[in-house]
Amino acid sequence: MPDLTRIAVRAERPYEVLVGHGLIEHLTGLLGDGVQRVALIHPPTLIALATDVERVLSGAGLEVTRIDVPDAEAAKTAAVAARCWSVLGTAGFTRSDAVVGLGGGSTTDLAGFVAATWLRGVRLVTVPTSVLAMVDAAVGGKTGINTPEGKNLVGAFYEPVGVLCDLDTLRTLPADDFRAGLAEVIKCGFIADPQILTLVEDHSDKLVEDHSDKLVEDHSDKLVEEHAGDLIEADLPVVRELVERAITVKAAVVSGDLRESTSVGTRVGRELLNYGHTLGHAIERREGYRWRHGEAISVGMVFVAELSRLTGHLDQATADRHARILSGVGLPISYPADVFDELVATMALDKKTRGSTLRFVILDRLASASILSGPEPELLRAAYEAVAS
């Protein structure tokens, strides 16, 4: 067995997240016994990797049905989910069979929703291939698709039987996607593990370094050519530590509150993970999901840090640290000044809203949060000045 880290998620159906290099060969071990058919859901950008995964599964005697879905948020639609269900039905998938979601956060969200809804639930293994998916989307049991009215408004809580984070899959990840994933890592630093922030500050130059002259083995020449000059160093020890620390934060939170049921009053349960997401989701929708998730969440965190400060919860230095760290790894920290009213209207549709009352996760201090419910519009406008450009 390659060197790996096992992170336990002790939710309703306990499972493990495996982190390390060269783990694809061990995918079948996570599926368990009795599986005959596996649906491998993946985007077209991962054809070479999907072929490797199919080889591993077929070599173990499993019947593999590949389902090619659109890249990024275009995959998370009712039409794409319906096509996946149709493929499963045609192939004769039963409750003892399994779905494997291979790709970024959008792919694992879709695959999880398909697994949760086919025959009211079949086994699911997620194989995230981006930093964002590893530390956020693939862990925690949230699955879903988008609607024209908003992001992730249709979904289910459905836990995988295992998550496989093979860091080798990051070697052809475009640098912009890597940086976007760091937003969720940095979020974990502010809400729970300040050592993450120190690691990012101490290694920001390495994390955003251009590796244009690095050759990437075991991937198609076409893929390497497309990303030439835009690769990250997946073998950096700090990358692994950041991924593992962020997953550990999320595993601890969801183990205590899988279904977001313990946030009462100002107390924070799983909603803690939504730090920066209320405004971030509104930005994503306004941009038609052309912005990467982490880019929008970066702006959202700067905004809510200022909201925390203006309400007397957070000190100035910690609020300022948000913009410094996020911009230091190349993430955006501003958004147009003249769209505030539009964003507020969109935030009213956010899943975290209760009735007509907006709710925000705010920081009381580093690694300590609470819920701010129903802030006055003037306060929101004042906080938005921190990101208005």
ZAKE-464754 format. One record per residue (C-alpha): x, y, z; residue in three letters. Coordinates in steps of 0.2 Angstrom, whole numbers, plus 5000, padded with zeros to 4 digits. Last residue first. Layout:
XYZALA/...
This chain:
492852414966SER/491852364981ALA/492652234992VAL/492752325008ALA/491352445004GLU/490152285005TYR/490252295024ALA/489452465023ALA/488052405012ARG/487752255023LEU/487652375038LEU/486452485029GLU/485352335024PRO/485152295043GLU/485752125048PRO/484451985049GLY/485451845058SER/487251845062LEU/487751665066ILE/489351635076SER/491151585073ALA/492751545083SER/494351495073ALA/495051675073LEU/493951795083ARG/492051825083ASP/491951765065LEU/490351785055ILE/489251655047VAL/487851755039PHE/485951735039ARG/484751835029LEU/482951835035THR/481551825022SER/481051645028GLY/482651575035ARG/484051605022THR/485451485022LYS/484951405006LYS/485151574997ASP/483751654988LEU/483851814998ALA/485651814993MET/485051854975THR/484152014981ALA/485652064991VAL/486752034975LEU/485652144964GLU/485652284977ASP/487652284978PHE/487852284959VAL/488652464957ASP/490252434967ALA/490952294956PRO/491852154965TYR/493452144975SER/494552014984ILE/495151914969PRO/496351764972LEU/498151774967GLY/498951684982VAL/499351844991GLY/497651914987SER/496951784998LEU/498151805012ILE/498151995012ARG/496252015010ALA/495851895025HIS/497251965036ARG/496352135036ASP/494952065046ALA/496151975058THR/497052145061ALA/495452245063GLN/494752135077ASP/493152035074LEU/491452035083HIS/491052225084GLY/489652215071THR/490852315059LEU/492252185061ARG/491152035057SER/490452125042LEU/492152165037GLU/492651975038ALA/490951945029VAL/491552045014PHE/493351975013VAL/492651805014MET/491351835000GLY/492751894989VAL/493651734991SER/492051634989ILE/491851704972ALA/493651654967GLU/493451484975GLY/491851444965HIS/492651484949ARG/491851634940TRP/490951584924ARG/489551524935TYR/488251634926GLY/489251784933GLU/487751844943ARG/487551664950ARG/489351654955GLU/489251824964ILE/487651764974ALA/488551604979HIS/490051704986GLY/488951824995LEU/488151685005THR/489751575004HIS/490951675014GLY/490851555029TYR/489751415023ASN/490751285032LEU/490151345049LEU/488451305043GLU/488851135049ARG/488451185067GLY/488551365072VAL/487651435088ARG/486951615086THR/485151555087GLY/485151365083VAL/486351285070SER/486251105075THR/485251035060SER/486451065046GLU/486250885040ARG/487850805044LEU/488150895060ASP/489550825072GLY/490450715059SER/490150855046VAL/491250975057VAL/492650855061ALA/492750795043ALA/492750975036LYS/494251025047VAL/495150855044THR/494950885025ILE/495751055027ALA/497150995036ARG/497450855024GLU/497450965009VAL/498551095017LEU/499850955022GLU/499850885005ARG/500151044997VAL/501451085010VAL/502450935005PRO/502550994987LEU/502250844975ASP/500750924966ALA/501851064959GLU/500651174949ILE/500451184931LEU/500051334919ASP/501551344908GLY/500951204897ALA/499151164901HIS/498551124884GLU/500151044879GLU/500150924894VAL/498350874890LEU/498850844872LYS/500350744877ASP/499250624887SER/499650594905HIS/500750474913ASP/502250594915GLU/502150784917VAL/503650884911LEU/504051044921LYS/504651194911ASP/503051294914SER/503051274933HIS/502451444938ASP/502451474956GLU/500851504965VAL/501051384980LEU/502851414980LYS/502751594983ASP/501351574995SER/502351465006HIS/502551555023ASP/500851635021GLU/499951485016VAL/500751385030LEU/500351515043THR/498551515037LEU/498351335038ILE/499051335056GLN/497451445060PRO/496451285060ASP/494551315063ALA/493551455054ILE/495051555047PHE/496151415042GLY/494651315035CYS/494251465024LYS/496051465018ILE/495851285011VAL/494151335003GLU/495051484994ALA/496551364990LEU/495351274978GLY/495351434967ALA/497251444967ARG/497251264960PHE/495951304947ASP/496951454941ASP/498551344941ALA/497751224929PRO/497751044936LEU/498850934927THR/499850874942ARG/498350874953LEU/497850694949THR/499450634958ASP/498750694974LEU/497550544974ASP/496150594985CYS/495050434986LEU/493450454996VAL/492450315003GLY/490750235006VAL/489950405000PRO/488750495011GLU/487050565004TYR/486250725010PHE/485150764995ALA/485050894981GLY/484051034973VAL/484451214977LEU/486351174973ASN/486551344965LYS/485151464961GLY/483551504952GLU/484051434935PRO/484251264944THR/485851184951ASN/486251004955ILE/486550924972GLY/487550814984THR/488150855001LYS/488850705010GLY/490350785018GLY/491850755007VAL/491850764988ALA/491350954987ALA/492551025000ASP/494350985003VAL/494650864988MET/493450944976ALA/494251114979LEU/495951044977VAL/495550964961SER/495450774955THR/494150714967PRO/493850524967VAL/492150494975THR/491450324979VAL/489550294980LEU/488550144984ARG/486750144978VAL/485350254985GLY/483450274983ARG/483450164967LEU/484450294959TRP/484250454969THR/485750454980ALA/486950384967ALA/486350524954VAL/486550654968PHE/488250594972GLY/488850594954ALA/488250764951LEU/489150834966ASP/490650734962THR/490650804944THR/490450984950SER/491750974963GLY/493050914951GLY/493250744943GLY/492950564945LEU/491250514953GLY/491150324955VAL/489350244956VAL/488950074963ALA/487949914961ASP/487049824975SER/485449924972ARG/485349864954THR/486049944938PHE/485249864922GLY/486349954909ALA/484850034902THR/484250094919GLY/485950164923LEU/486050254906VAL/484350334909SER/484850394926TRP/486350474919CYS/485350564906ARG/484150624919ALA/485550694929ALA/486150784914VAL/484450864911ALA/484250904929ALA/485851014928THR/487451004937LYS/488650954923ALA/488651134916ALA/489451184932GLU/491151114928ALA/491351004913ASP/489950914904PRO/489650734907VAL/490450574900ASP/489650414908ILE/490750264907ARG/489950094911THR/491149974919VAL/490849784923GLU/491949734937LEU/493149594936GLY/494549674946ALA/495449714930GLY/493949804924SER/494049924939LEU/495849964937VAL/495749974918ARG/494150094920GLU/495250204932VAL/496650214919ASP/495350254905THR/494550384916ALA/496250464918LEU/496450484900ALA/494750544897ILE/494850674911LEU/494450834901THR/492850754894PRO/492050754912PRO/491850594922HIS/490450474929ILE/491050294930LEU/489550184933ALA/490150024941VAL/489349854939ARG/489549694949GLN/489749754967VAL/489549624980GLY/490949664991ASP/491649834995GLY/491849984984LEU/493350064994LEU/494549914989GLY/494149944971THR/495050114971LEU/496650044976HIS/497550064960GLU/497050244960ILE/498150274975LEU/499750334968GLY/500050484979HIS/499150514996GLY/497550555004VAL/496150425009LEU/494550485016VAL/493650365026GLU/491850315030TYR/490650315044PRO/488750305039ARG/487850425050GLU/489450535052ALA/491150485059ARG/492250545044VAL/493950465047ALA/495450535039ILE/496750405032ARG/498350465026THR/499350375013LEU/501050305009ASP/500750174995PRO/500050005000MET/
